[in-house]
Amino acid sequence: MDDGRKRRALYGVMLSVFLAAMESTVVATAMPTVVASLGGLHIYSWVFSGFLLTSTVTMPLWGRVARDRAADPAGQDRSIPQPKGE
């Protein structure tokens, strides 16, 4: 592999670790509010288990979306907002 591909792979791994850390921070911050609105602390483990189950079940879906987007280079350009007139 050339240096450019290695660098892009490293950036991809770093971005995914960062996003996973941000997700867990958001979930940990929002969890007390969600649990309180659902009925109290005794349901905390069920809410967290539901979050983990949902994340696990949807992972293959996101993998397929990423694979399909990578196969269509024009589709990658649509996901990034571009300024008009340049």
Secondary structure, DSSP 8 states (H G I E B T S, - for coil): --HHHHHHHHHHHHHHHHHHHHHHHHHHHHHHHHHHHHT-GGGHHHHHHHHHHHHHHHHHHHHHHHHHHHH-HHHHHHTS---TT-
